[in-house]
Each structure stands twice: as C-alpha cells, then as structure tokens.
C-alpha cells in the first residue's frame, strides 16, 4: 500500500510539473506556425480603376472597388473557405511606406501575437502594433531588402460575410 502511494505521489508530482512547464512555456510543446498562405498581393499603378476593368475584361477577375477576392478551400480543412485579396493602389499611395517598392504582399498567419513576439526576438523590424478588426488582425514588418510585408490573421467567416454584405462577388 505504501509503495503504491509513493509511486502515485511521484507520478502526480511529475504530471503536475509537466503541466506547469507546458503552461509557462507553451512554445516548447506547440510548433509555431508562421505563414499559412498568401493573403493578398498589392501593387502600385497609374489608374487602379482602369486596371481593375482591364483585368476583369481580359483575365476574368471578378472585381470590386478594392480589387478582386479569390475564394478557395483551405488545405488543412477542406470544409473551410479562405480568401486572397488582389488590389491595385494608386501609384502615389503611402500605404507601402516606409518601403519605396511598388508592391506589398500580405501573408496569412495563424497566431499573430506569438508570431510577432518571435519575430521581435529574431531581430525582425516590426513597424506597428497589431490592429484588430472583425475580419482579422494585421501588423506590418520589413524584410531585409526593405520590402514592407503585411501579416494577416484572418477571420474568414466574417470576411466572407462582409463581402456578401457589400454585394461583392469572388473570383472562383
């Protein structure tokens, strides 16, 4: 009986220590997913309205006042939709600043807070604080060649509803 109690106590102590360690150091047991896909491609042009019309006519994109949204199903769960935004911006936009490049890529991510913490520890330039909206969270970083990158943790359900409420159609 004493031996069983002793072994039980040791196992309980070990289990509690393991649980405490996992609670205080979750990154040790959870692999941090980084980019999960392309969330959007943004680029500068002389006349966004005219360019959107050209892409609609010649390449079949279903466009709206922001560009076009491609709809697809996620590889990790093929019952869930995902979306990718395509947006031409006026050539004098400051949205890409401090980058002087003519494009910006938006990457889909899963856990914005953990990822931003990891990027900061790795010395990556984080340009702003995480902004939260119903349709997702956003933050901007710079790569080593001065390209501004937008990270998006999407809420695809709300994003889809927002598009439907606007009367916007997706490219499928």
Secondary structure as GFF3:
##gff-version 3
##sequence-region A 1 172
A	DSSP	alpha_helix	2	24	.	.	.	ID=ss1
A	DSSP	three_ten_helix	26	28	.	.	.	ID=ss2
A	DSSP	beta_strand	35	45	.	.	.	ID=ss3
A	DSSP	alpha_helix	48	59	.	.	.	ID=ss4
A	DSSP	beta_strand	63	64	.	.	.	ID=ss5
A	DSSP	beta_strand	67	73	.	.	.	ID=ss6
A	DSSP	beta_strand	81	90	.	.	.	ID=ss7
A	DSSP	beta_strand	103	109	.	.	.	ID=ss8
A	DSSP	alpha_helix	112	121	.	.	.	ID=ss9
A	DSSP	beta_strand	125	126	.	.	.	ID=ss10
A	DSSP	beta_strand	131	133	.	.	.	ID=ss11
A	DSSP	beta_strand	136	142	.	.	.	ID=ss12
A	DSSP	beta_strand	148	154	.	.	.	ID=ss13
A	DSSP	alpha_helix	156	166	.	.	.	ID=ss14
###
